[in-house]
Amino acid sequence: MPLLTHFNTPVSEPINSQILQLVVDHLSDISAMEIAPSNLLYSIYQYAIGFEVHLYLQALDGSKGIDVELLVATDDQDPEKVTGFALYLPVKDDPQACGIAYMAELASHRQQGVTRAMVAQVVRRYPHTELTCSVGKVAAFEAMGLQVIGTRGPQVLMNTRDHSSDGLMGVLDVAAIYQSTEVRQIHTYLLQRNGKKAMLDAEKKRDRQIDQLTARAKAFVAQAKD
């Protein structure tokens, strides 16, 4: 069983680095669009989503005006090794509610119940827990006690109850990341390396993927409610 540690203050640099590495290595799982490594835009989203998580980890110190909590799973044989994390946001005016914003586990530990243990711990703290996931992961989360309540973009919206909380959840405005100098530099490098046509094709492929996932999620939820 993994060792679980709860944080509501900034974590040490070794833990921080391992969490960010998890994000980079498991981007397709974390990204709502499930962008694949074969897409030329993959490295852009590796940076951008990695930086999103970095900002939320910084927000654990309260400096950004939102509530952030973190659950870190470590190997019971090697307590310095991070095997998974769940970053979740408490809901204002609803002490029982939170939303899991980011969650990942090491591929090598997927048969060891890391995600199940983390979700169970979050739900113990916040009985009204919400998250989004791909259609393919719905059954796994249903086995953890969540139910389908709708869709959010290309993903299925799940909750421990049959409705979302009425409270507000504080989130960071991360849109500027995609307009940052760093992202533009990565895009310029990819453009020079692969050419304009290949980059446009990658964008079209990403957009088709989002449309397909959105349609699949809506169809899945509609069928589930029949």
C-alpha positions as CSV (number, residue, x, y, z in Angstrom):
1,M,0.0,0.0,0.0
2,P,1.3,3.5,-0.8
3,L,2.1,6.0,2.0
4,L,-0.2,9.0,1.7
5,T,0.8,12.5,3.0
6,H,-1.5,15.5,3.0
7,F,-0.1,19.0,2.3
8,N,-1.7,22.4,2.5
9,T,1.7,24.2,2.5
10,P,4.5,24.1,-0.2
11,V,6.3,20.7,-0.5
12,S,10.0,20.1,-0.6
13,E,11.9,20.6,-3.8
14,P,12.5,16.8,-4.3
15,I,8.7,16.1,-4.0
16,N,7.9,19.1,-6.2
17,S,10.3,17.9,-8.9
18,Q,8.9,14.4,-8.9
19,I,5.3,15.6,-9.2
20,L,6.2,17.8,-12.2
21,Q,8.1,14.9,-13.7
22,L,4.9,12.8,-13.3
23,V,3.0,15.5,-15.2
24,V,5.5,15.6,-18.0
25,D,5.6,11.8,-18.3
26,H,1.9,11.2,-18.0
27,L,0.6,14.1,-20.0
28,S,-1.9,12.1,-22.1
29,D,-3.6,10.9,-18.8
30,I,-3.7,14.4,-17.3
31,S,-4.6,16.4,-20.4
32,A,-8.4,16.7,-21.0
33,M,-7.7,16.4,-24.7
34,E,-5.6,13.2,-24.2
35,I,-3.0,14.6,-26.6
36,A,-0.6,11.9,-27.7
37,P,3.2,12.0,-28.0
38,S,2.8,11.5,-31.7
39,N,1.2,15.0,-32.1
40,L,3.8,17.7,-32.8
41,L,2.1,20.0,-30.3
42,Y,2.8,17.5,-27.5
43,S,5.9,19.3,-26.1
44,I,4.0,22.6,-26.0
45,Y,1.3,21.0,-23.7
46,Q,4.0,19.3,-21.7
47,Y,5.4,22.7,-20.8
48,A,2.1,24.5,-20.5
49,I,0.3,21.9,-18.3
50,G,3.5,21.3,-16.3
51,F,3.6,25.0,-15.6
52,E,-0.1,25.0,-14.6
53,V,0.6,22.4,-12.0
54,H,3.8,24.3,-10.9
55,L,1.6,27.4,-10.3
56,Y,-0.9,25.4,-8.3
57,L,1.9,23.9,-6.2
58,Q,3.2,27.5,-5.5
59,A,-0.3,28.4,-4.5
60,L,-0.1,26.1,-1.6
61,D,1.5,28.9,0.4
62,G,-1.7,31.0,0.1
63,S,-0.1,33.7,-1.9
64,K,-2.4,33.5,-4.9
65,G,-5.6,33.8,-2.9
66,I,-7.1,30.4,-3.6
67,D,-7.3,27.2,-1.5
68,V,-5.2,24.3,-2.7
69,E,-4.5,21.0,-1.1
70,L,-2.2,18.2,-2.2
71,L,-2.1,14.5,-1.5
72,V,1.2,12.7,-2.3
73,A,1.6,9.0,-2.5
74,T,5.1,7.5,-1.8
75,D,6.5,4.0,-2.1
76,D,6.2,2.1,1.2
77,Q,9.6,0.5,0.5
78,D,11.2,3.8,-0.6
79,P,9.5,6.8,1.1
80,E,11.5,9.3,-0.9
81,K,9.9,8.0,-4.2
82,V,6.7,9.7,-5.2
83,T,4.4,7.2,-6.9
84,G,1.4,9.5,-7.4
85,F,-0.3,12.8,-6.5
86,A,-3.7,14.3,-6.4
87,L,-4.0,18.1,-6.3
88,Y,-7.5,19.3,-5.3
89,L,-9.3,22.5,-4.7
90,P,-11.7,23.0,-1.7
91,V,-15.0,24.6,-2.5
92,K,-15.7,27.9,-0.8
93,D,-18.8,28.0,1.4
94,D,-19.1,24.2,1.2
95,P,-16.7,22.5,3.7
96,Q,-17.6,19.0,2.4
97,A,-16.8,19.7,-1.3
98,C,-13.7,19.8,-3.4
99,G,-12.7,19.2,-7.0
100,I,-9.7,17.1,-8.0
101,A,-7.9,19.2,-10.6
102,Y,-4.8,17.0,-11.4
103,M,-4.0,13.5,-10.6
104,A,-1.4,11.0,-11.8
105,E,0.4,7.9,-10.7
106,L,3.6,6.1,-11.9
107,A,2.9,3.6,-14.7
108,S,5.0,1.1,-12.8
109,H,2.6,1.3,-9.8
110,R,-0.8,1.1,-11.5
111,Q,-1.6,-2.3,-10.1
112,Q,-0.8,-1.2,-6.6
113,G,-4.0,0.8,-5.9
114,V,-2.3,4.2,-5.8
115,T,-5.2,6.1,-7.4
116,R,-7.8,4.2,-5.5
117,A,-6.0,5.1,-2.2
118,M,-5.7,8.7,-3.1
119,V,-9.3,9.1,-4.2
120,A,-10.5,7.4,-1.0
121,Q,-8.4,9.7,1.1
122,V,-9.7,12.8,-0.7
123,V,-13.3,11.6,-0.2
124,R,-12.7,11.1,3.5
125,R,-11.6,14.7,3.8
126,Y,-14.3,16.0,1.4
127,P,-17.3,13.6,1.0
128,H,-18.6,15.7,-1.9
129,T,-15.7,15.2,-4.3
130,E,-15.9,15.9,-8.0
131,L,-13.5,15.1,-10.9
132,T,-13.5,14.7,-14.7
133,C,-12.1,11.8,-16.6
134,S,-12.1,10.1,-20.0
135,V,-14.9,7.7,-20.9
136,G,-12.4,4.8,-20.6
137,K,-11.8,5.6,-16.9
138,V,-15.4,5.9,-15.8
139,A,-15.8,2.3,-14.7
140,A,-12.7,2.6,-12.5
141,F,-14.0,5.7,-10.8
142,E,-17.4,4.2,-10.4
143,A,-15.8,1.3,-8.5
144,M,-14.3,4.0,-6.2
145,G,-17.8,5.3,-5.4
146,L,-18.2,8.2,-7.9
147,Q,-21.1,8.5,-10.3
148,V,-21.6,10.1,-13.7
149,I,-23.5,13.5,-13.5
150,G,-22.7,15.1,-16.9
151,T,-19.9,16.2,-19.1
152,R,-17.3,19.0,-19.0
153,G,-15.8,19.6,-22.4
154,P,-14.3,16.4,-23.8
155,Q,-14.5,14.6,-20.4
156,V,-17.1,12.9,-18.2
157,L,-18.0,14.8,-15.0
158,M,-18.2,12.5,-12.0
159,N,-19.1,13.1,-8.4
160,T,-19.6,11.2,-5.2
161,R,-23.1,12.7,-5.2
162,D,-25.7,13.1,-7.9
163,H,-25.0,16.8,-8.3
164,S,-22.2,19.4,-8.2
165,S,-21.7,21.6,-5.2
166,D,-23.4,25.0,-5.3
167,G,-20.2,26.6,-3.8
168,L,-17.5,28.3,-5.8
169,M,-14.1,26.9,-6.4
170,G,-11.1,29.2,-6.6
171,V,-9.0,28.5,-9.7
172,L,-5.9,30.2,-11.2
173,D,-6.1,32.0,-14.6
174,V,-3.6,30.0,-16.6
175,A,-4.7,31.2,-20.1
176,A,-1.6,33.5,-20.2
177,I,0.7,30.5,-20.2
178,Y,-0.3,29.7,-23.8
179,Q,0.7,33.2,-24.8
180,S,3.9,33.2,-22.9
181,T,7.4,33.8,-24.4
182,E,8.3,30.2,-23.5
183,V,5.4,28.7,-25.4
184,R,6.0,30.9,-28.4
185,Q,9.7,29.9,-28.4
186,I,8.7,26.2,-28.3
187,H,6.2,26.8,-31.2
188,T,8.8,28.6,-33.2
189,Y,11.3,25.8,-32.8
190,L,8.7,23.2,-33.8
191,L,7.7,25.3,-36.8
192,Q,11.3,25.7,-38.0
193,R,11.9,22.0,-37.5
194,N,8.8,20.6,-39.0
195,G,7.4,23.2,-41.3
196,K,4.1,25.2,-41.4
197,K,2.0,22.5,-43.1
198,A,3.0,19.8,-40.5
199,M,2.2,22.2,-37.6
200,L,-1.2,23.1,-39.1
201,D,-1.9,19.4,-39.5
202,A,-1.0,18.9,-35.8
203,E,-3.5,21.6,-34.8
204,K,-6.2,20.1,-37.0
205,K,-5.5,16.7,-35.5
206,R,-5.8,18.1,-32.0
207,D,-9.0,19.9,-32.8
208,R,-10.5,16.8,-34.3
209,Q,-9.5,14.8,-31.2
210,I,-11.2,17.3,-28.9
211,D,-14.4,17.2,-31.1
212,Q,-14.4,13.4,-31.1
213,L,-13.8,13.1,-27.3
214,T,-16.5,15.7,-26.6
215,A,-19.0,13.8,-28.8
216,R,-18.0,10.5,-27.2
217,A,-18.4,11.9,-23.7
218,K,-21.9,13.4,-24.5
219,A,-23.0,10.1,-26.1
220,F,-21.8,8.1,-23.2
221,V,-23.5,10.2,-20.6
222,A,-26.8,10.3,-22.6
223,Q,-26.7,6.5,-22.8
224,A,-25.9,6.2,-19.1
225,K,-28.9,8.3,-18.2
226,D,-31.3,6.3,-20.4
